[in-house]
Amino acid sequence: MLSERLKSALEYLNEHEETVCILSGGQGADEAISEAQCMYDYLIDNGISKERLIMEDKSTSTIENLEYSYAIIEERGLEHRIAIVTNEFHECRASLVAEKLGLECYSVSAHTHWWFYPTYLVREWFGVIYEYCR
């Protein structure tokens, strides 16, 4: 799924050359590098300037992704209007979290293979309920 998000991010960044991108994702116990570093390497290898990329490599959840990214946005005085690159099934919950932080957000959809939907839709259903109750 990360490769699909990266393809969508690359396309978006190529179409919006003024856009700065926060790459958000930490490192799991079984991973050699953080998700942010993986995304950074891919985008650099595909021609995106490192000056346009900001790494946030501590987060371990959607909430942390957006909270830590929000802190970077505030610290650097970046716009509060953001585009979130994520898989289709995750757009609703990611948007809910962003809006709670005061961010105006749009989704950039990444393709999801059909066989992932049963598992992730159930997970997202619970995640959306959690967001409404949080």
C-alpha positions in Angstrom: 0.0 0.0 0.0 2.9 2.3 0.6 4.1 2.0 -3.0 0.6 3.1 -4.2 0.7 6.1 -1.9 4.1 7.0 -3.1 3.0 6.8 -6.8 0.1 9.2 -5.9 2.4 11.5 -4.0 4.9 11.6 -6.8 2.2 12.5 -9.3 0.8 15.2 -7.1 4.2 16.7 -6.4 5.1 16.7 -10.1 1.8 18.5 -10.8 2.2 21.0 -8.0 5.8 22.1 -8.1 5.4 24.7 -5.3 4.2 22.1 -2.8 6.2 21.2 0.3 5.7 17.6 1.5 5.8 16.3 5.0 6.7 12.6 5.0 5.2 11.2 8.2 5.9 7.7 9.6 8.1 6.1 12.2 10.1 2.9 12.2 8.6 -0.4 13.3 10.5 -2.9 15.3 10.9 -5.2 12.2 11.8 -2.4 9.8 15.3 -1.3 8.7 14.4 2.4 8.2 11.4 4.6 9.1 8.5 5.0 6.7 9.4 8.7 6.4 13.0 7.7 5.2 11.6 5.2 2.8 9.3 7.8 1.3 12.1 10.4 1.2 14.4 8.0 -0.7 11.7 7.1 -3.2 10.8 10.7 -4.0 14.4 11.8 -4.2 15.2 8.9 -6.5 12.2 10.0 -8.7 13.3 13.6 -9.1 11.7 15.5 -6.3 14.0 18.1 -4.8 15.1 17.4 -1.2 14.3 21.1 -0.4 10.6 20.2 -0.8 10.6 17.3 1.6 10.4 17.4 5.4 10.7 14.2 7.4 8.7 13.4 10.5 9.9 10.0 11.6 8.6 9.5 15.1 4.8 8.9 14.5 3.3 5.4 14.9 -0.4 6.1 14.1 -2.7 8.3 12.0 -3.3 10.6 15.0 0.5 11.0 15.6 1.2 11.4 11.8 -1.1 14.4 11.8 -0.3 15.8 15.2 3.5 15.7 14.6 3.0 17.1 11.1 0.8 19.8 12.5 3.6 20.8 14.8 6.0 21.1 11.8 3.4 23.2 10.0 3.1 25.5 13.0 6.9 25.7 13.6 7.7 26.5 10.0 4.7 28.8 9.4 3.3 26.6 6.6 -0.2 26.9 5.3 -3.0 25.1 7.2 -4.5 23.9 3.9 -3.1 20.4 3.3 -3.5 17.5 1.0 -3.3 14.1 2.6 -2.0 11.3 0.4 -3.6 8.0 1.6 -5.5 5.0 0.5 -9.2 5.4 -0.4 -10.5 3.5 2.6 -8.5 5.8 5.0 -9.5 9.2 3.7 -12.5 9.7 6.1 -10.6 9.0 9.3 -7.5 11.0 8.2 -9.7 14.0 7.4 -11.5 13.8 10.7 -8.2 13.9 12.6 -6.9 16.8 10.5 -10.0 18.8 10.9 -9.8 18.4 14.7 -6.4 20.0 14.5 -7.8 23.0 12.6 -6.4 21.9 9.2 -8.3 22.4 6.0 -7.6 19.1 4.2 -8.1 17.5 0.9 -7.4 13.9 0.0 -5.2 12.6 -2.7 -6.3 9.0 -3.3 -3.9 6.1 -3.6 -5.1 2.9 -5.2 -6.0 0.0 -2.9 -6.0 -3.6 -4.2 -9.5 -5.1 -3.7 -8.2 -7.9 -1.4 -7.2 -5.4 1.3 -10.7 -3.9 1.6 -12.4 -6.5 3.9 -9.7 -6.1 6.6 -9.1 -2.4 6.3 -12.7 -1.3 6.0 -13.5 -3.0 9.3 -10.5 -1.4 10.9 -11.4 2.0 9.6 -15.0 1.6 10.8 -13.8 1.2 14.3 -11.2 4.0 13.8 -13.9 6.5 12.7 -16.1 5.6 15.7 -13.1 6.2 17.9 -12.4 9.6 16.3 -16.0 10.7 16.9 -15.7 9.7 20.5 -12.3 11.2 21.1 
